[in-house]
Amino acid sequence: DSAVNEPYHDYIRKAYATKFLSSTEIRDVNELEARVAFSNAHHASVYVAMHVNAGGPNIRGLTVYYCPAHRFSSSNRKLASLLDGTILAQLRHAGYRAPNWGVATDVALVTHQAYADYPYFLQIGPADKRDGLVENKAVSALGETLFLSNYKENRLLHASKVVTAIATGYARGVESYLHSRK
């Protein structure tokens, strides 16, 4: 969502040199693969996919995913864990105690990517020659921050205090990860 991406973009640019912001609308799987190709072409060291979730009207909370089948699995898990903690802390600081679903693995371990019900994981996984998928060469994670399908969280996602908290959480998580590598 561009409301979340823009504050993140501003924050991370001030903290680090370059941050590329991709499209806010995903129309098909080819677009996801194009994002990975763009990241690879620019030699990104970290790739974070920022999403908001959807589901039933009573589901709320935060989940950050990583791909354990990726060659950077331990680094991916570390990044996901840091993002989970910093986003959750910032949401609490903003006054919202979001349920935390924690760090989870992607669906590629359960089913072949071509049959996965959640193709966004194509962004953070390894190459799959069967499907012609391109490997993401950066340490990567995918955050699902709050649920559009939940009335309360949908309203919160339109509140500048909460959007800023989410953006700051993402930025601080990336910042923590990059500092941990030094």
N, C-alpha and C positions, 0 to 999 in steps of 0.2 A: 504494500500500500504506500503510495507516495507520501502520505501524511507521516508515516513512520520513517521512510527512507530519507527524506530531506533533512530533518534534524540530525540523523545519524551521519549523513554525508558531511554536513557542516562541522560536526564535532570531530569526526575522524580526520578530516582534511586539516584541521588545526593541530591535531596531535601528531599526524604523520603526513607524509608528502601527498601521494596520489591515491585517490579512491575512485573507482569507476562505479557509476550508478546505472544499472540496466533498466529496461522498461518496467513499468509497474503493472502491465497487463500481460497475462500469459494466455495466448490463444491456442497454442498447440505444442506438442512435444518437440518439434523442430526448433521452436524458439528457445526451449530449455537447453537443447544441445548447442545452439548458437551462443548462449551465455557462457557455457563451459569453454567453447572454442575461443571466445573473446578473452576469457580469463587466462587460458593457456597461452594465447598469442602475446599477452601482456606480462607473462611470467609472474602472475599473482602468487604471493606466498600464502595468502589466506583467502578463502572463498566462503562467504556467508550468505545463505539464502534466507531472506526475511519474509515471513508469511504470517497471515492471520488464519486461524482455523475455522472450520464450519462443521456442523454435526447437528445433533439434537438440541432443542431449545434449553435443555437443563444441563448441558455439558459446559463446563467452564475450565479455564486454566491455561497453563503453559507447558509445552513439551519442546525439548531440543533433541534433534536426531543427528546421528552420525552413521557412517557406513563402516562396519567392522570388516567387510570384505575388501576394502580399499587398502592399498599398500601403506598408507599413513594411518592405519586404524588407531594406534595408540595416541597419536597426535590429534586425530579427529575427535577421539573420545575426550581428550583433555580440553580441546577447544569447546566442545559441546558442554562439558561440565562447567567450565568457566562462564560461558554465555548464560547457562541456566541460572547459575548463582547470581551473576550481576544483574540480569534482567529481573529476576525475582526480588532482589534487594531494592532495586530502583522502584519497582511497582509498590512494594511495601512502604518505601519512603514517600511515595506519592499518595499513600493512604489506601491502597487496594491490596488486600491479602489474597492474591490469586492462588487457587489450588495449584500445586506443583506436581505435574505428572512425571517430572524428572527427565533424565537423559534416556533416550531409547534408541534402538537400532532400526534400520530401515527395512522395508518389506522385501528387499531383494533376497534376504536369507530364507524367507518363507516361500516365495514363489518366484519364478523366472520374471525378470523385469518386464518382458512383453505382456505378461498377464497381471502385473501388479495393479492394484486398484488406485494407487497413488503415484503417478508418474513423476512427480516433482523430485523424487529421489534420484532420478537420472542425473541431476546436477551434482550430486555428491558421491557418486559411486565410481567403481572401476570401469574400464572399457569392457564391453561385452561384444565380442566378434559376431556372435549369433544375431545380434540386433543392430550391429553397426554403431554401437554407442561409443562415444569418445570418453576417454578417461579424464577426470578432473585432476590436473597435476598439482593442485594446491591442497593444503590442509583445509578441510571443509566441514561445515555443519549447516543444518537447516533448522531454523527456529519457527515454531508455531506459537505466536503470542496472542492469547485470548481467542474467544470464539465470536465470530460475526453472528452466528445463529442464536446466541444467547442474548436476550434483550439487554441485560445489565452491561455485559461486556461490550456489546455493540455500541452502546451509549458511551462507555468509557473510552473506546477507541476513537471517539470524536472529541474527546476532552484534551486540550493542549497539555495539561499537566501529565496525563497518562501517556500520551504520545511521546512527550519529551522524556519521560521515565523509561519507556521502552527503547527509544533511540539511544539514550545515555547508557542503558544496560548493555545493548549490543556493542557500543563503542568501547565501553570499559572492559567487556569480556575479550574483545579483540586485543585491546591494549594490554591486558593481563597476559594473554597468550603470547603476544610478541615479546613482552618483557621476560617471560619465563624461558624463552629460547636463548637469551643472552648469557 
